[in-house]
Amino acid sequence: MQYLDEKIQKRIDDKLALLNSFRPLPISSVRKLKEQFKIEMTYNSNAIEGNSLTLKETYLVINEGLTIKGKPLKDHLEAKNHQEALEYLYDLVEKDKKNTFSENLIRSLNQIVQQNIDKEWAGRYRNSGVIIGGADHRPPEALEIPKLMRDLVGWVGSNNKKMHPVDLASIVHHKLVFIHPFFDGNGRTSRLVMNILLMQSGLPLVIVLKNDRKKYYQTLSFADKGDYVPFVNFIARAVERTLDIYLKILSPSKKGNEKYISLADLAKESKFTEKYLNLLARSGKLEAHKEGRNWITSKDALKRYMDSRERVRK
């Protein structure tokens, strides 16, 4: 079954094909983008879980080895651990693009994420029940975890060639946090695992933004009740954001390179209000991505939306 919106899927597939058409990509530019995205993902993934380091502080801890005054040691360790987990992930994908998904992989990622924080349980399945604060979902009992994890790996093996990568990766992300196999680090581990499946399909690293935390948890809650559509398409928007940024930086100057502007600026040059454009962006109808808290898009994207709406009317 496909949960991914067909229009968003086509945009993602077209943008990935466009990015691939520019290969070989400039090595120095790709390296800088990778480093930027690894810092951004480390900051956002940790911040979603309550880490207090800012983006700049995360950079200083990882790249400069600095200690941030007034910030807990645990927050510093989480930043360093997550960065190490990303290095592990990149090495794994580059060495083996097809056969990396296993229980051992999932446990290894959690072990790296939790090393020096929870030495006893890092990388080990929990042995008792847990309650997730603020969530309706009650994770399965500890005795069920080994079978559920085997089933998850088997499910991926049965579906990885049948489903679109965004559908597959999103559902695996949800299934993993639903099982909640570890005492801690489940969210970070799940987002890393999701990225392995996406990157195996040729996509760059995908980030769930801290600013979208409320929407992220809300759509995960819908998935808990069997409605995967909102969560899959939420992740799809994050995928599209990464592709937009890569294309913006790596596209040849006169080919496939659109000028991105704020919704406020676009509203001044169109018949739509900024509020309505924001609604279109949030619903995925208008191609747009976030830079910080603000949505940005292009005149070309609005024209494509208008053209598609006209075709539907006809």
Secondary structure, DSSP 4 states (H G I P E B T S, - for coil): ---S-HHHHHHHHHHHHHHHHTPSPPHHHHHHHHHHHHHHHHHHHHHHTT----HHHHHIIIII----TTS-HHHHHHHHHHHHHHHHHHHHHHH-SSS--SHHHHHHHHHHHHTTTSTTTTTS--SS----TT-S--PPPGGGHHHHHHHHHHHHHHHTTTS-HHHHHHHHHHHHHHH--SSS-HHHHHHHHHHHHHHHTTPPP----GGGHHHHHHHHHHHHTT--HHHHHHHHHHHHHHHHHHHHHHS-TTSS-PPPEEHHHHHHTSSS-HHHHHHHHHHTSS--EEETTEEEE-HHHHHHHHHHHHHHH-
